[in-house]
Amino acid sequence: MSAEEHHEVYAPDQLKPTNRRRAQRGAIISAVVLLMFFWGNQSGNTEKVWLVVIAVLLVATVIGDVVLRKAGLRPND
C-alpha cells in the first residue's frame, strides 16, 4: 500500500445503526431525572445551576438534532 492510499478502519459496532428515538427519549428522561434532584438537600445554589445547565444542554441537543434532520442537514438513519 502506498503512502497515498488511506482506508478508513471501522469497528463492526460503528457501522451498526443506533435507535435514534430511544436515544432521544433517554436524553429527555435523563434531563427530567436531573431536574428532580433540584429539590434536594443542597445548601448552596451551585449544584442547582449545574443541574439546570446540564438538563438544558440535553434538551437543546435533542431539539437541535430534530431541527437539523428536518432541514436535511443530518442523515436519517
C-alpha positions as CSV (number, residue, x, y, z in Angstrom):
1,M,0.0,0.0,0.0
2,S,1.5,3.3,-1.0
3,A,1.6,6.4,1.2
4,E,-1.1,8.0,-0.8
5,E,-3.7,5.3,-0.1
6,H,-5.7,5.7,3.0
7,H,-8.6,3.4,4.0
8,E,-10.9,4.1,6.9
9,V,-11.0,1.5,9.5
10,Y,-14.3,0.9,11.3
11,A,-15.2,-1.5,14.1
12,P,-18.3,-3.5,13.3
13,D,-20.3,-1.8,16.1
14,Q,-19.6,1.6,14.5
15,L,-21.5,0.6,11.3
16,K,-24.5,-0.7,13.2
17,P,-27.3,1.9,13.2
18,T,-28.5,3.1,16.6
19,N,-32.0,3.6,17.7
20,R,-32.4,7.4,17.4
21,R,-35.8,7.6,19.1
22,R,-34.5,5.6,22.1
23,A,-31.5,7.9,22.4
24,Q,-33.8,11.0,22.3
25,R,-36.1,9.6,24.9
26,G,-33.2,8.6,27.1
27,A,-31.8,12.2,26.9
28,I,-35.2,13.7,27.9
29,I,-35.7,11.2,30.7
30,S,-32.2,12.0,32.0
31,A,-33.0,15.7,31.9
32,V,-36.1,15.1,33.9
33,V,-34.3,13.0,36.4
34,L,-31.6,15.7,36.8
35,L,-34.3,18.3,37.5
36,M,-35.9,16.1,40.1
37,F,-32.6,16.4,42.1
38,F,-33.2,20.2,42.0
39,W,-35.2,19.9,45.2
40,G,-32.5,18.1,47.2
41,N,-30.7,18.9,50.4
42,Q,-28.1,21.2,48.7
43,S,-27.1,24.1,50.9
44,G,-25.8,26.3,48.0
45,N,-27.1,27.1,44.6
46,T,-24.0,25.9,42.7
47,E,-25.4,22.4,42.4
48,K,-28.8,23.7,41.2
49,V,-27.1,25.8,38.5
50,W,-25.2,22.7,37.2
51,L,-28.3,20.5,37.2
52,V,-30.3,23.1,35.2
53,V,-27.4,23.7,32.8
54,I,-26.9,20.0,32.1
55,A,-30.6,19.4,31.7
56,V,-30.9,22.3,29.3
57,L,-28.0,21.1,27.2
58,L,-29.5,17.6,26.9
59,V,-32.9,19.0,25.7
60,A,-31.1,21.5,23.4
61,T,-29.1,18.6,21.8
62,V,-32.3,16.7,21.1
63,I,-34.1,19.7,19.7
64,G,-31.0,20.6,17.6
65,D,-30.9,17.1,16.2
66,V,-34.6,17.1,15.3
67,V,-34.3,20.5,13.6
68,L,-31.1,19.5,11.6
69,R,-32.7,16.3,10.4
70,K,-35.9,18.1,9.3
71,A,-33.7,20.6,7.4
72,G,-31.9,17.7,5.7
73,L,-28.5,18.6,7.2
74,R,-28.2,15.3,9.0
75,P,-28.9,11.9,7.5
76,N,-31.9,10.0,8.7
77,D,-30.6,6.6,9.8
